[in-house]
Amino acid sequence: MSEAAPPRAVQRILLVTGMSGAGKSTALRTFEDMGWETVDNLPVSLFERLFEVPDSINRRDAERSLAIGIDSRTRGFDANAIVEHIKNLHESHGFRVETLFLDSGGAELERRYSETRRHHPMAQDRPASEGIGREREMMMPLRRWADHLIDTSDSSAYDLQQELRNRFAASDASAMTLTVASFGFARGILRNADLVFDMRFLRNPHWDEDLKPLTGQDPAVGAYIAEDPAYEDAVSQIEQLLLLLLPRYDSSGKAYVTIAFGCTGGRHRSVHVAERIAERLRKEGFSPTVSHRDLASPPLDTVEQVPIGRDEDAGV
């Protein structure tokens, strides 16, 4: 009979859970940006099996920290059973599984669901408040068990990202925390930005009726922006500038650097360029957190303040 495979050796194991709408997706993206492995909505029946791996696993990859997302939508969800699974992993395999619980006030969760026009997963045909109350009762065993509790009632996605980095980033005091952000000048410049780049010189997808409802994360919008004759030269030079500056910031001991890209409304050009820059920085060995402050804002002609059709010639 063959021997059992050795347990998976990871630096840190974190269960990410909490109330629907409190920020689990944002949290998992942040952990991924920090170099963690992430698994979302893992069926509870597979929870313990996740740590059983064959001998041939790449040990370097196996040592990456692991964040597992589980919430009330997870197949087989049972808060008490999950707590028992965590206890069993520690007793039988020696794994220390920490739990992060993301919470938010009921009124704030209702507002978020109202703004996004999404149904609460536990109240598809009823008011969101009913689903929130039912879910809160269901999640209580995990909330009581949690090692880390973060209330996001008064937090933006950016605030949550920074809080997670402060709590869970590598302990190396010399490591620089890097954020790449987008914003709209019409809604105010991004505060606390170290470097600000104005993308309003690029052609504006807002004035294309097919692209207006989309964002800079959509390929069609990116292709439209990239057709601007100034796009490639400008963005490439920004990339080269950042690759020159960031190592010097790091070596000088600067703990936080925020690179901000702005356009008029903060939904198209700045978002697209921020995503491209973040991807380039990852390829160069950096670990940026990406934040889009105004991505969820509605597309409004009054915000853009440019007559329809003008940007085709002026590039604004």
Phi and psi restraints in degrees (value plus and minus 20) as a CYANA .aco file:
   2 SER   PHI     -92.9   -52.9
   2 SER   PSI     131.2   171.2
   3 GLU   PHI     -94.5   -54.5
   3 GLU   PSI     131.2   171.2
   4 ALA   PHI     -86.1   -46.1
   4 ALA   PSI     126.6   166.6
   5 ALA   PHI     -86.3   -46.3
   5 ALA   PSI     124.8   164.8
   6 PRO   PHI     -85.3   -45.3
   6 PRO   PSI     130.0   170.0
   7 PRO   PHI     -85.3   -45.3
   7 PRO   PSI     135.5   175.5
   8 ARG   PHI     -89.9   -49.9
   8 ARG   PSI     113.2   153.2
   9 ALA   PHI    -121.6   -81.6
   9 ALA   PSI      89.7   129.7
  10 VAL   PHI    -142.0  -102.0
  10 VAL   PSI     135.9   175.9
  11 GLN   PHI     -89.3   -49.3
  11 GLN   PSI     -62.5   -22.5
  12 ARG   PHI    -174.8  -134.8
  12 ARG   PSI     118.7   158.7
  13 ILE   PHI    -139.4   -99.4
  13 ILE   PSI     105.6   145.6
  14 LEU   PHI    -151.7  -111.7
  14 LEU   PSI     104.7   144.7
  15 LEU   PHI    -108.6   -68.6
  15 LEU   PSI     101.1   141.1
  16 VAL   PHI    -125.4   -85.4
  16 VAL   PSI      96.1   136.1
  17 THR   PHI    -165.2  -125.2
  17 THR   PSI    -194.9  -154.9
  18 GLY   PHI     119.5   159.5
  18 GLY   PSI    -185.9  -145.9
  19 MET   PHI     -95.1   -55.1
  19 MET   PSI     121.7   161.7
  20 SER   PHI     -81.5   -41.5
  20 SER   PSI     109.1   149.1
  21 GLY   PHI      73.2   113.2
  21 GLY   PSI     -20.8    19.2
  22 ALA   PHI    -110.2   -70.2
  22 ALA   PSI     -27.4    12.6
  23 GLY   PHI     102.0   142.0
  23 GLY   PSI      -0.9    39.1
  24 LYS   PHI     -82.1   -42.1
  24 LYS   PSI     -63.1   -23.1
  25 SER   PHI     -82.5   -42.5
  25 SER   PSI     -62.9   -22.9
  26 THR   PHI     -81.1   -41.1
  26 THR   PSI     -61.7   -21.7
  27 ALA   PHI     -82.8   -42.8
  27 ALA   PSI     -65.4   -25.4
  28 LEU   PHI     -85.6   -45.6
  28 LEU   PSI     -58.0   -18.0
  29 ARG   PHI     -83.6   -43.6
  29 ARG   PSI     -57.8   -17.8
  30 THR   PHI     -86.3   -46.3
  30 THR   PSI     -63.3   -23.3
  31 PHE   PHI     -82.4   -42.4
  31 PHE   PSI     -58.7   -18.7
  32 GLU   PHI     -83.4   -43.4
  32 GLU   PSI     -61.4   -21.4
  33 ASP   PHI     -82.1   -42.1
  33 ASP   PSI     -50.0   -10.0
  34 MET   PHI    -102.8   -62.8
  34 MET   PSI     -18.2    21.8
  35 GLY   PHI      75.3   115.3
  35 GLY   PSI     -12.1    27.9
  36 TRP   PHI     -98.5   -58.5
  36 TRP   PSI     135.5   175.5
  37 GLU   PHI    -101.2   -61.2
  37 GLU   PSI     121.3   161.3
  38 THR   PHI    -150.0  -110.0
  38 THR   PSI     122.7   162.7
  39 VAL   PHI    -153.6  -113.6
  39 VAL   PSI     108.3   148.3
  40 ASP   PHI    -135.6   -95.6
  40 ASP   PSI     123.5   163.5
  41 ASN   PHI      32.7    72.7
  41 ASN   PSI      24.1    64.1
  42 LEU   PHI     -90.0   -50.0
  42 LEU   PSI     106.1   146.1
  43 PRO   PHI     -74.7   -34.7
  43 PRO   PSI     118.7   158.7
  44 VAL   PHI     -78.8   -38.8
  44 VAL   PSI     -53.1   -13.1
  45 SER   PHI     -83.7   -43.7
  45 SER   PSI     -40.4    -0.4
  46 LEU   PHI    -120.7   -80.7
  46 LEU   PSI     -16.7    23.3
  47 PHE   PHI     -78.4   -38.4
  47 PHE   PSI     -72.5   -32.5
  48 GLU   PHI     -91.6   -51.6
  48 GLU   PSI     -52.8   -12.8
  49 ARG   PHI     -86.1   -46.1
  49 ARG   PSI     -40.9    -0.9
  50 LEU   PHI     -78.8   -38.8
  50 LEU   PSI     -47.2    -7.2
  51 PHE   PHI    -115.1   -75.1
  51 PHE   PSI     -15.9    24.1
  52 GLU   PHI    -122.2   -82.2
  52 GLU   PSI      93.8   133.8
  53 VAL   PHI    -149.8  -109.8
  53 VAL   PSI     134.1   174.1
  54 PRO   PHI     -91.5   -51.5
  54 PRO   PSI     142.4   182.4
  55 ASP   PHI     -79.9   -39.9
  55 ASP   PSI     -46.2    -6.2
  56 SER   PHI     -99.8   -59.8
  56 SER   PSI     -19.7    20.3
  57 ILE   PHI     -81.2   -41.2
  57 ILE   PSI     121.9   161.9
  58 ASN   PHI     -86.8   -46.8
  58 ASN   PSI      94.8   134.8
  59 ARG   PHI     -84.9   -44.9
  59 ARG   PSI     -52.8   -12.8
  60 ARG   PHI     -83.5   -43.5
  60 ARG   PSI     -66.2   -26.2
  61 ASP   PHI     -85.1   -45.1
  61 ASP   PSI     -54.6   -14.6
  62 ALA   PHI     -85.6   -45.6
  62 ALA   PSI     -41.9    -1.9
  63 GLU   PHI    -108.9   -68.9
  63 GLU   PSI     -18.2    21.8
  64 ARG   PHI     -89.7   -49.7
  64 ARG   PSI     124.0   164.0
  65 SER   PHI     -84.8   -44.8
  65 SER   PSI     132.8   172.8
  66 LEU   PHI    -147.1  -107.1
  66 LEU   PSI     107.6   147.6
  67 ALA   PHI    -135.3   -95.3
  67 ALA   PSI     106.4   146.4
  68 ILE   PHI    -136.1   -96.1
  68 ILE   PSI     100.7   140.7
  69 GLY   PHI    -111.8   -71.8
  69 GLY   PSI     104.4   144.4
  70 ILE   PHI    -159.7  -119.7
  70 ILE   PSI     114.5   154.5
  71 ASP   PHI    -166.9  -126.9
  71 ASP   PSI    -188.8  -148.8
  72 SER   PHI     -84.4   -44.4
  72 SER   PSI     -37.5     2.5
  73 ARG   PHI    -104.4   -64.4
  73 ARG   PSI     -30.3     9.7
  74 THR   PHI     -86.7   -46.7
  74 THR   PSI     116.1   156.1
  75 ARG   PHI     -80.4   -40.4
  75 ARG   PSI     108.9   148.9
  76 GLY   PHI      58.2    98.2
  76 GLY   PSI       0.0    40.0
  77 PHE   PHI     -83.2   -43.2
  77 PHE   PSI     109.8   149.8
  78 ASP   PHI    -173.3  -133.3
  78 ASP   PSI      88.7   128.7
  79 ALA   PHI     -78.1   -38.1
  79 ALA   PSI     -63.7   -23.7
  80 ASN   PHI     -84.4   -44.4
  80 ASN   PSI     -59.8   -19.8
  81 ALA   PHI     -85.5   -45.5
  81 ALA   PSI     -57.3   -17.3
  82 ILE   PHI     -84.9   -44.9
  82 ILE   PSI     -61.7   -21.7
  83 VAL   PHI     -79.4   -39.4
  83 VAL   PSI     -61.2   -21.2
  84 GLU   PHI     -86.2   -46.2
  84 GLU   PSI     -58.4   -18.4
  85 HIS   PHI     -79.3   -39.3
  85 HIS   PSI     -63.4   -23.4
  86 ILE   PHI     -83.0   -43.0
  86 ILE   PSI     -62.9   -22.9
  87 LYS   PHI     -82.3   -42.3
  87 LYS   PSI     -62.3   -22.3
  88 ASN   PHI     -84.6   -44.6
  88 ASN   PSI     -59.3   -19.3
  89 LEU   PHI     -81.5   -41.5
  89 LEU   PSI     -57.4   -17.4
  90 HIS   PHI     -92.1   -52.1
  90 HIS   PSI     -62.7   -22.7
  91 GLU   PHI     -93.4   -53.4
  91 GLU   PSI     -58.7   -18.7
  92 SER   PHI    -113.1   -73.1
  92 SER   PSI     -49.3    -9.3
  93 HIS   PHI    -139.3   -99.3
  93 HIS   PSI     -29.3    10.7
  94 GLY   PHI      59.3    99.3
  94 GLY   PSI      -8.1    31.9
  95 PHE   PHI     -98.7   -58.7
  95 PHE   PSI     114.8   154.8
  96 ARG   PHI    -121.8   -81.8
  96 ARG   PSI      84.8   124.8
  97 VAL   PHI    -121.6   -81.6
  97 VAL   PSI      93.6   133.6
  98 GLU   PHI    -104.8   -64.8
  98 GLU   PSI     136.0   176.0
  99 THR   PHI    -143.4  -103.4
  99 THR   PSI     107.7   147.7
 100 LEU   PHI    -128.2   -88.2
 100 LEU   PSI     100.8   140.8
 101 PHE   PHI    -130.5   -90.5
 101 PHE   PSI     102.3   142.3
 102 LEU   PHI    -120.3   -80.3
 102 LEU   PSI     102.0   142.0
 103 ASP   PHI    -143.4  -103.4
 103 ASP   PSI     147.3   187.3
 104 SER   PHI    -182.6  -142.6
 104 SER   PSI     132.5   172.5
 105 GLY   PHI     -83.8   -43.8
 105 GLY   PSI     130.0   170.0
 106 GLY   PHI     -78.5   -38.5
 106 GLY   PSI     -62.6   -22.6
 107 ALA   PHI     -83.7   -43.7
 107 ALA   PSI     -59.4   -19.4
 108 GLU   PHI     -88.8   -48.8
 108 GLU   PSI     -59.1   -19.1
 109 LEU   PHI     -83.9   -43.9
 109 LEU   PSI     -60.9   -20.9
 110 GLU   PHI     -81.1   -41.1
 110 GLU   PSI     -61.1   -21.1
 111 ARG   PHI     -83.2   -43.2
 111 ARG   PSI     -61.9   -21.9
 112 ARG   PHI     -84.0   -44.0
 112 ARG   PSI     -62.6   -22.6
 113 TYR   PHI     -87.8   -47.8
 113 TYR   PSI     -54.5   -14.5
 114 SER   PHI     -86.5   -46.5
 114 SER   PSI     -62.3   -22.3
 115 GLU   PHI     -88.4   -48.4
 115 GLU   PSI     -57.5   -17.5
 116 THR   PHI    -105.9   -65.9
 116 THR   PSI     -28.7    11.3
 117 ARG   PHI      38.8    78.8
 117 ARG   PSI       9.6    49.6
 118 ARG   PHI    -118.6   -78.6
 118 ARG   PSI     131.0   171.0
 119 HIS   PHI    -105.0   -65.0
 119 HIS   PSI     122.6   162.6
 120 HIS   PHI     -85.8   -45.8
 120 HIS   PSI     117.5   157.5
 121 PRO   PHI     -79.6   -39.6
 121 PRO   PSI     -40.9    -0.9
 122 MET   PHI    -127.8   -87.8
 122 MET   PSI      -5.8    34.2
 123 ALA   PHI    -170.8  -130.8
 123 ALA   PSI      41.2    81.2
 124 GLN   PHI     -84.5   -44.5
 124 GLN   PSI     -53.5   -13.5
 125 ASP   PHI    -143.5  -103.5
 125 ASP   PSI       3.0    43.0
 126 ARG   PHI    -157.0  -117.0
 126 ARG   PSI     148.6   188.6
 127 PRO   PHI     -77.6   -37.6
 127 PRO   PSI     125.6   165.6
 128 ALA   PHI     -78.3   -38.3
 128 ALA   PSI     -52.5   -12.5
 129 SER   PHI     -78.5   -38.5
 129 SER   PSI     -54.7   -14.7
 130 GLU   PHI     -87.7   -47.7
 130 GLU   PSI     -63.9   -23.9
 131 GLY   PHI     -84.7   -44.7
 131 GLY   PSI     -58.6   -18.6
 132 ILE   PHI     -83.6   -43.6
 132 ILE   PSI     -63.7   -23.7
 133 GLY   PHI     -84.7   -44.7
 133 GLY   PSI     -61.6   -21.6
 134 ARG   PHI     -85.9   -45.9
 134 ARG   PSI     -62.9   -22.9
 135 GLU   PHI     -86.4   -46.4
 135 GLU   PSI     -59.1   -19.1
 136 ARG   PHI     -80.4   -40.4
 136 ARG   PSI     -61.7   -21.7
 137 GLU   PHI     -85.1   -45.1
 137 GLU   PSI     -60.6   -20.6
 138 MET   PHI     -85.5   -45.5
 138 MET   PSI     -55.5   -15.5
 139 MET   PHI    -105.6   -65.6
 139 MET   PSI     -27.5    12.5
 140 MET   PHI     -76.0   -36.0
 140 MET   PSI     -60.5   -20.5
 141 PRO   PHI     -79.7   -39.7
 141 PRO   PSI     -57.3   -17.3
 142 LEU   PHI     -92.1   -52.1
 142 LEU   PSI     -56.0   -16.0
 143 ARG   PHI     -84.4   -44.4
 143 ARG   PSI     -61.8   -21.8
 144 ARG   PHI     -86.7   -46.7
 144 ARG   PSI     -53.2   -13.2
 145 TRP   PHI     -99.4   -59.4
 145 TRP   PSI     -43.0    -3.0
 146 ALA   PHI     -78.4   -38.4
 146 ALA   PSI     119.9   159.9
 147 ASP   PHI     -99.3   -59.3
 147 ASP   PSI     -51.6   -11.6
 148 HIS   PHI    -149.2  -109.2
 148 HIS   PSI     108.5   148.5
 149 LEU   PHI    -144.0  -104.0
 149 LEU   PSI     102.6   142.6
 150 ILE   PHI    -143.3  -103.3
 150 ILE   PSI     102.3   142.3
 151 ASP   PHI    -115.2   -75.2
 151 ASP   PSI      99.6   139.6
 152 THR   PHI    -120.6   -80.6
 152 THR   PSI      -3.4    36.6
 153 SER   PHI     -73.5   -33.5
 153 SER   PSI     -62.7   -22.7
 154 ASP   PHI    -128.7   -88.7
 154 ASP   PSI       0.0    40.0
 155 SER   PHI    -130.7   -90.7
 155 SER   PSI     121.9   161.9
 156 SER   PHI    -105.4   -65.4
 156 SER   PSI     152.1   192.1
 157 ALA   PHI     -79.3   -39.3
 157 ALA   PSI     -58.9   -18.9
 158 TYR   PHI     -82.9   -42.9
 158 TYR   PSI     -63.3   -23.3
 159 ASP   PHI     -79.7   -39.7
 159 ASP   PSI     -63.3   -23.3
 160 LEU   PHI     -83.8   -43.8
 160 LEU   PSI     -62.6   -22.6
 161 GLN   PHI     -78.9   -38.9
 161 GLN   PSI     -64.2   -24.2
 162 GLN   PHI     -86.8   -46.8
 162 GLN   PSI     -59.3   -19.3
 163 GLU   PHI     -82.4   -42.4
 163 GLU   PSI     -62.5   -22.5
 164 LEU   PHI     -85.9   -45.9
 164 LEU   PSI     -60.5   -20.5
 165 ARG   PHI     -84.5   -44.5
 165 ARG   PSI     -59.5   -19.5
 166 ASN   PHI     -83.9   -43.9
 166 ASN   PSI     -56.3   -16.3
 167 ARG   PHI    -105.4   -65.4
 167 ARG   PSI     -55.5   -15.5
 168 PHE   PHI    -140.6  -100.6
 168 PHE   PSI     -23.4    16.6
 169 ALA   PHI     -86.2   -46.2
 169 ALA   PSI     140.4   180.4
 170 ALA   PHI     -73.6   -33.6
 170 ALA   PSI     127.1   167.1
 171 SER   PHI     -94.0   -54.0
 171 SER   PSI     -25.0    15.0
 172 ASP   PHI     -81.4   -41.4
 172 ASP   PSI      90.8   130.8
 173 ALA   PHI     -84.8   -44.8
 173 ALA   PSI     -39.9     0.1
 174 SER   PHI    -105.8   -65.8
 174 SER   PSI     -28.3    11.7
 175 ALA   PHI     -88.7   -48.7
 175 ALA   PSI     114.9   154.9
 176 MET   PHI    -112.3   -72.3
 176 MET   PSI     112.4   152.4
 177 THR   PHI    -109.4   -69.4
 177 THR   PSI      99.7   139.7
 178 LEU   PHI    -134.0   -94.0
 178 LEU   PSI     109.0   149.0
 179 THR   PHI    -143.9  -103.9
 179 THR   PSI     113.2   153.2
 180 VAL   PHI    -132.4   -92.4
 180 VAL   PSI     101.4   141.4
 181 ALA   PHI    -148.4  -108.4
 181 ALA   PSI     136.2   176.2
 182 SER   PHI    -141.9  -101.9
 182 SER   PSI     135.6   175.6
 183 PHE   PHI    -180.5  -140.5
 183 PHE   PSI     147.9   187.9
 184 GLY   PHI    -129.3   -89.3
 184 GLY   PSI     106.8   146.8
 185 PHE   PHI     -79.9   -39.9
 185 PHE   PSI     -52.4   -12.4
 186 ALA   PHI     -85.1   -45.1
 186 ALA   PSI     -40.2    -0.2
 187 ARG   PHI    -126.3   -86.3
 187 ARG   PSI      -7.0    33.0
 188 GLY   PHI      81.2   121.2
 188 GLY   PSI     120.6   160.6
 189 ILE   PHI     -86.2   -46.2
 189 ILE   PSI     130.7   170.7
 190 LEU   PHI     -91.8   -51.8
 190 LEU   PSI     103.9   143.9
 191 ARG   PHI     -93.5   -53.5
 191 ARG   PSI     133.9   173.9
 192 ASN   PHI      44.3    84.3
 192 ASN   PSI      -2.2    37.8
 193 ALA   PHI     -99.3   -59.3
 193 ALA   PSI     117.5   157.5
 194 ASP   PHI    -106.4   -66.4
 194 ASP   PSI     -56.7   -16.7
 195 LEU   PHI    -150.7  -110.7
 195 LEU   PSI     108.2   148.2
 196 VAL   PHI    -142.6  -102.6
 196 VAL   PSI     107.4   147.4
 197 PHE   PHI    -138.3   -98.3
 197 PHE   PSI     109.1   149.1
 198 ASP   PHI    -113.3   -73.3
 198 ASP   PSI      95.8   135.8
 199 MET   PHI    -118.1   -78.1
 199 MET   PSI      -7.1    32.9
 200 ARG   PHI     -92.3   -52.3
 200 ARG   PSI     -26.1    13.9
 201 PHE   PHI     -99.3   -59.3
 201 PHE   PSI     -33.1     6.9
 202 LEU   PHI    -104.0   -64.0
 202 LEU   PSI     134.5   174.5
 203 ARG   PHI     -79.9   -39.9
 203 ARG   PSI     122.1   162.1
 204 ASN   PHI    -121.5   -81.5
 204 ASN   PSI      92.0   132.0
 205 PRO   PHI     -84.7   -44.7
 205 PRO   PSI     -35.6     4.4
 206 HIS   PHI     -78.7   -38.7
 206 HIS   PSI     -51.2   -11.2
 207 TRP   PHI    -109.5   -69.5
 207 TRP   PSI     -13.9    26.1
 208 ASP   PHI    -119.3   -79.3
 208 ASP   PSI      97.6   137.6
 209 GLU   PHI     -80.2   -40.2
 209 GLU   PSI     -50.4   -10.4
 210 ASP   PHI     -95.3   -55.3
 210 ASP   PSI     -49.3    -9.3
 211 LEU   PHI    -115.2   -75.2
 211 LEU   PSI     -40.6    -0.6
 212 LYS   PHI     -71.2   -31.2
 212 LYS   PSI     -67.5   -27.5
 213 PRO   PHI     -94.6   -54.6
 213 PRO   PSI     -31.2     8.8
 214 LEU   PHI    -105.3   -65.3
 214 LEU   PSI    -197.5  -157.5
 215 THR   PHI    -152.4  -112.4
 215 THR   PSI     155.8   195.8
 216 GLY   PHI     -86.4   -46.4
 216 GLY   PSI     -27.3    12.7
 217 GLN   PHI    -105.7   -65.7
 217 GLN   PSI     -28.1    11.9
 218 ASP   PHI    -109.2   -69.2
 218 ASP   PSI     114.5   154.5
 219 PRO   PHI     -76.2   -36.2
 219 PRO   PSI     -56.5   -16.5
 220 ALA   PHI     -83.6   -43.6
 220 ALA   PSI     -58.0   -18.0
 221 VAL   PHI     -88.4   -48.4
 221 VAL   PSI     -63.2   -23.2
 222 GLY   PHI     -80.5   -40.5
 222 GLY   PSI     -61.6   -21.6
 223 ALA   PHI     -84.6   -44.6
 223 ALA   PSI     -59.5   -19.5
 224 TYR   PHI     -82.8   -42.8
 224 TYR   PSI     -66.3   -26.3
 225 ILE   PHI     -84.7   -44.7
 225 ILE   PSI     -61.1   -21.1
 226 ALA   PHI     -85.9   -45.9
 226 ALA   PSI     -37.3     2.7
 227 GLU   PHI     -94.5   -54.5
 227 GLU   PSI     -33.5     6.5
 228 ASP   PHI     -83.6   -43.6
 228 ASP   PSI     109.4   149.4
 229 PRO   PHI     -77.7   -37.7
 229 PRO   PSI     -47.7    -7.7
 230 ALA   PHI    -106.9   -66.9
 230 ALA   PSI     -29.9    10.1
 231 TYR   PHI     -79.3   -39.3
 231 TYR   PSI     -79.2   -39.2
 232 GLU   PHI     -83.7   -43.7
 232 GLU   PSI     -66.2   -26.2
 233 ASP   PHI     -81.3   -41.3
 233 ASP   PSI     -64.4   -24.4
 234 ALA   PHI     -85.7   -45.7
 234 ALA   PSI     -69.7   -29.7
 235 VAL   PHI     -87.9   -47.9
 235 VAL   PSI     -57.8   -17.8
 236 SER   PHI     -82.6   -42.6
 236 SER   PSI     -59.9   -19.9
 237 GLN   PHI     -89.3   -49.3
 237 GLN   PSI     -54.3   -14.3
 238 ILE   PHI     -83.3   -43.3
 238 ILE   PSI     -63.5   -23.5
 239 GLU   PHI     -78.0   -38.0
 239 GLU   PSI     -66.1   -26.1
 240 GLN   PHI     -84.3   -44.3
 240 GLN   PSI     -58.6   -18.6
 241 LEU   PHI     -81.9   -41.9
 241 LEU   PSI     -65.3   -25.3
 242 LEU   PHI     -85.3   -45.3
 242 LEU   PSI     -59.0   -19.0
 243 LEU   PHI     -86.4   -46.4
 243 LEU   PSI     -43.3    -3.3
 244 LEU   PHI     -99.4   -59.4
 244 LEU   PSI     -64.0   -24.0
 245 LEU   PHI     -98.6   -58.6
 245 LEU   PSI     -61.4   -21.4
 246 LEU   PHI     -80.6   -40.6
 246 LEU   PSI     -64.0   -24.0
 247 PRO   PHI     -81.1   -41.1
 247 PRO   PSI     -52.5   -12.5
 248 ARG   PHI     -91.9   -51.9
 248 ARG   PSI     -59.1   -19.1
 249 TYR   PHI     -79.6   -39.6
 249 TYR   PSI     -64.3   -24.3
 250 ASP   PHI     -83.0   -43.0
 250 ASP   PSI     -67.5   -27.5
 251 SER   PHI     -87.6   -47.6
 251 SER   PSI     -43.4    -3.4
 252 SER   PHI    -103.3   -63.3
 252 SER   PSI     -23.9    16.1
 253 GLY   PHI      70.7   110.7
 253 GLY   PSI      -7.5    32.5
 254 LYS   PHI     -88.3   -48.3
 254 LYS   PSI     103.0   143.0
 255 ALA   PHI    -100.9   -60.9
 255 ALA   PSI     -54.0   -14.0
 256 TYR   PHI    -152.1  -112.1
 256 TYR   PSI     113.6   153.6
 257 VAL   PHI    -153.2  -113.2
 257 VAL   PSI     106.4   146.4
 258 THR   PHI    -136.6   -96.6
 258 THR   PSI     102.2   142.2
 259 ILE   PHI    -124.9   -84.9
 259 ILE   PSI      99.6   139.6
 260 ALA   PHI    -135.7   -95.7
 260 ALA   PSI     117.0   157.0
 261 PHE   PHI    -138.1   -98.1
 261 PHE   PSI     106.2   146.2
 262 GLY   PHI    -137.3   -97.3
 262 GLY   PSI     125.9   165.9
 263 CYS   PHI    -153.3  -113.3
 263 CYS   PSI    -186.5  -146.5
 264 THR   PHI     -88.8   -48.8
 264 THR   PSI     -76.3   -36.3
 265 GLY   PHI    -117.2   -77.2
 265 GLY   PSI     -37.0     3.0
 266 GLY   PHI      61.2   101.2
 266 GLY   PSI       1.7    41.7
 267 ARG   PHI    -138.1   -98.1
 267 ARG   PSI     -44.4    -4.4
 268 HIS   PHI    -137.1   -97.1
 268 HIS   PSI     -99.0   -59.0
 269 ARG   PHI     -82.0   -42.0
 269 ARG   PSI     -69.2   -29.2
 270 SER   PHI     -84.2   -44.2
 270 SER   PSI     -57.6   -17.6
 271 VAL   PHI     -84.8   -44.8
 271 VAL   PSI     -67.8   -27.8
 272 HIS   PHI     -80.5   -40.5
 272 HIS   PSI     -67.6   -27.6
 273 VAL   PHI     -86.3   -46.3
 273 VAL   PSI     -59.7   -19.7
 274 ALA   PHI     -80.6   -40.6
 274 ALA   PSI     -62.3   -22.3
 275 GLU   PHI     -84.1   -44.1
 275 GLU   PSI     -62.7   -22.7
 276 ARG   PHI     -84.1   -44.1
 276 ARG   PSI     -66.4   -26.4
 277 ILE   PHI     -81.8   -41.8
 277 ILE   PSI     -63.4   -23.4
 278 ALA   PHI     -80.8   -40.8
 278 ALA   PSI     -61.2   -21.2
 279 GLU   PHI     -84.8   -44.8
 279 GLU   PSI     -61.1   -21.1
 280 ARG   PHI     -83.8   -43.8
 280 ARG   PSI     -61.6   -21.6
 281 LEU   PHI     -85.3   -45.3
 281 LEU   PSI     -56.5   -16.5
 282 ARG   PHI     -82.0   -42.0
 282 ARG   PSI     -62.0   -22.0
 283 LYS   PHI     -84.0   -44.0
 283 LYS   PSI     -44.3    -4.3
 284 GLU   PHI    -112.6   -72.6
 284 GLU   PSI     -13.4    26.6
 285 GLY   PHI      77.8   117.8
 285 GLY   PSI     -16.5    23.5
 286 PHE   PHI    -107.7   -67.7
 286 PHE   PSI     146.6   186.6
 287 SER   PHI    -150.5  -110.5
 287 SER   PSI      52.7    92.7
 288 PRO   PHI     -99.1   -59.1
 288 PRO   PSI     127.1   167.1
 289 THR   PHI    -113.2   -73.2
 289 THR   PSI     116.0   156.0
 290 VAL   PHI    -124.6   -84.6
 290 VAL   PSI     110.8   150.8
 291 SER   PHI    -153.0  -113.0
 291 SER   PSI     109.0   149.0
 292 HIS   PHI    -136.7   -96.7
 292 HIS   PSI      76.2   116.2
 293 ARG   PHI     -80.9   -40.9
 293 ARG   PSI     -63.2   -23.2
 294 ASP   PHI    -129.8   -89.8
 294 ASP   PSI      -3.3    36.7
 295 LEU   PHI     -79.4   -39.4
 295 LEU   PSI     -56.6   -16.6
 296 ALA   PHI    -104.9   -64.9
 296 ALA   PSI     -21.7    18.3
 297 SER   PHI     -91.5   -51.5
 297 SER   PSI     126.7   166.7
 298 PRO   PHI     -89.5   -49.5
 298 PRO   PSI     126.6   166.6
 299 PRO   PHI     -95.2   -55.2
 299 PRO   PSI      94.4   134.4
 300 LEU   PHI    -144.6  -104.6
 300 LEU   PSI     109.6   149.6
 301 ASP   PHI     -81.5   -41.5
 301 ASP   PSI     -55.0   -15.0
 302 THR   PHI     -86.2   -46.2
 302 THR   PSI     -47.3    -7.3
 303 VAL   PHI     -94.9   -54.9
 303 VAL   PSI     -61.7   -21.7
 304 GLU   PHI     -87.7   -47.7
 304 GLU   PSI     -53.3   -13.3
 305 GLN   PHI      38.7    78.7
 305 GLN   PSI      11.0    51.0
 306 VAL   PHI    -151.2  -111.2
 306 VAL   PSI     109.0   149.0
 307 PRO   PHI     -78.0   -38.0
 307 PRO   PSI     122.8   162.8
 308 ILE   PHI     -77.7   -37.7
 308 ILE   PSI     111.5   151.5
 309 GLY   PHI      76.7   116.7
 309 GLY   PSI     -42.1    -2.1
 310 ARG   PHI     -87.1   -47.1
 310 ARG   PSI     -57.0   -17.0
 311 ASP   PHI     -86.1   -46.1
 311 ASP   PSI     -41.0    -1.0
 312 GLU   PHI     -81.3   -41.3
 312 GLU   PSI     -52.4   -12.4
 313 ASP   PHI    -118.7   -78.7
 313 ASP   PSI     -55.8   -15.8
 314 ALA   PHI    -110.9   -70.9
 314 ALA   PSI     -39.0     1.0
 315 GLY   PHI      52.7    92.7
 315 GLY   PSI       9.1    49.1
